[in-house]
Amino acid sequence: MFTESVEQLSLWAMFLGGLVAFVSPCVLPMLPVYTLYLVGSGADGKKNAWLSVLLRCLGLATGFILLFTLIGAGAGLIGGVIQNAGRGTLNIVTGVLMILFGLWTADFLHWGGVKAPKWMDRFASLRPNGFFSALLFGIVIALSWTPCLTPILANALLLAASSATVGAGMLSLAVFALGLSVPMLLFIVLYQWLKQAFAWLRNHQPLLRRIGGILMVVYGIYLILTGVL
């Protein structure tokens, strides 16, 4: 029963990580641009214009989920290799690293992030005009976010690795992708009606990111306690 509650809490932590990623400097300020790409290019006066927009948004979300799910599979595979270290030890190590990455996310620590390859800039400027092109667009821009998503994504990978199975790792990162893509797509589709909410999020972005980082620290402490007790 206790193990199941920890796993459920881990999934909520992954979803929270996705929400923190959504308000990060590389995602939130770019929403007007993504809206122009996905909605603006479909506003051509046709009756099925909104259907086209929804297909592109679905493609974008599928690209996010596909990429992060594959990454989660790798993390789960690595976790399966090191699971012989013992669940308690793994929880303690994961908790300590989560605290460090949480402090990084909250901007209490300042390190450089992983740099995305420069060639991705050319693909990130492509306009998606269908489901599959939007899927590719989603994969490319998610990869291009790595500089400022490094601490958040690192925490997500730690939790996925601690699951110690490929399936659980995939599920964990899929939940992370949902936490990122659901609010993003809502803002893109409803941007005209949510401009004030977007302005509030943009103005309070540092505070929201700091709150998310502190919650990561709290969960890291919780993992350490589960490993010790």
WOTAZI-V48089 format. One record per run of one state. SS is the DSSP state (H for helix, E for strand, L for the rest). FROM is the first residue (numbers start at 1). LEN is the number of residues. If there is no record, write none. Layout:
BEGIN
{{SS,FROM,LEN} {SS,FROM,LEN}}
END
This chain:
BEGIN
{{L,1,1} {H,2,21} {L,23,5} {H,28,11} {L,39,1} {H,40,3} {L,43,6} {H,49,37} {L,86,1} {H,87,19} {L,106,14} {H,120,5} {L,125,6} {H,131,14} {L,145,1} {H,146,17} {L,163,3} {H,166,24} {L,190,5} {H,195,9} {L,204,1} {H,205,24} {L,229,1}}
END
